[in-house]
Amino acid sequence: MALELADPDAGMTPRIDLARHTVLVTGGAGFLGSFVVERLRQRGCRKIVLPRSAQYDLVDGRAVERLFRENQPSIVIHLAAVVGGIGANLAHPGEFFYKNIMMGVQVIEKARRRQVSKTVIAGTICAYPKFTPVPFREKEPTCAPGPRRSLCNLSCHGG
């Protein structure tokens, strides 16, 4: 991985020379992803791969393998997720949980097997209720309103 020094006088912080890398951004057309892609371009990244779900089903390991084979990323930023807000999470907790977990597992495993130099994964607290205190602390379990809790809450808190 090519590194450049951002500011030697400010602690020798290493930075990745993005112009030398192919960066795969799953979810790159989404809310967070579009900002990440913009920032990558500002930092000089010339080759950004933005897979769309119509091209690559990230739940399917064969599709993810094809994505990596066809694009040869050296950096992966995984932001893709099945989302829909609290209502959709309550209506489809198992489906959302399964698809999001599988997308993450497939992307992480393909990056590991292909020895990708840097893999970044982002998460969200979308599964938590509207009035969750900010900043959110993991030691403070929070449940979705009503009798049903999302599978994400149950898996994180064992409740």
PESULSUL-V681794 format. One record per backbone hydrogen bond with DSSP energy under -0.5 kcal/mol. NH is the residue of the N-H (numbers start at 1). CO is the residue of the C=O. Records with the same first field share a line. If there is no record, write none. Layout:
NH->CO ; CO
This chain:
4->15
6->4 ; 13
10->7
11->8
12->7
13->7
14->12
15->4
17->2
18->16
20->17
21->18
23->21 ; 47
24->22 ; 75
25->23 ; 49
26->24 ; 77
28->25
30->27
33->27
34->30
35->31 ; 32
36->32
37->33
38->34
39->35
40->36
41->37
42->38
43->39
44->41
45->40
47->21
48->46
49->23
50->48
51->49
55->52
56->52
58->56
60->57
61->59
64->60
65->61
66->62
67->63
68->64
69->65
70->66
71->67
72->68
74->22
75->22
76->118
77->24
78->76 ; 120
79->26 ; 77
83->81
88->84
89->85
90->86
91->87
92->88
96->92
97->93
98->94
99->95
100->96
101->97
102->98
103->99
104->100
105->101
106->102
107->103
108->104
109->105
110->106
111->107
112->108
113->109
114->110
115->112
116->111
117->74
118->74
120->76
122->78
128->125
132->129
140->137
141->139
154->150
155->151
156->152
157->153
158->154
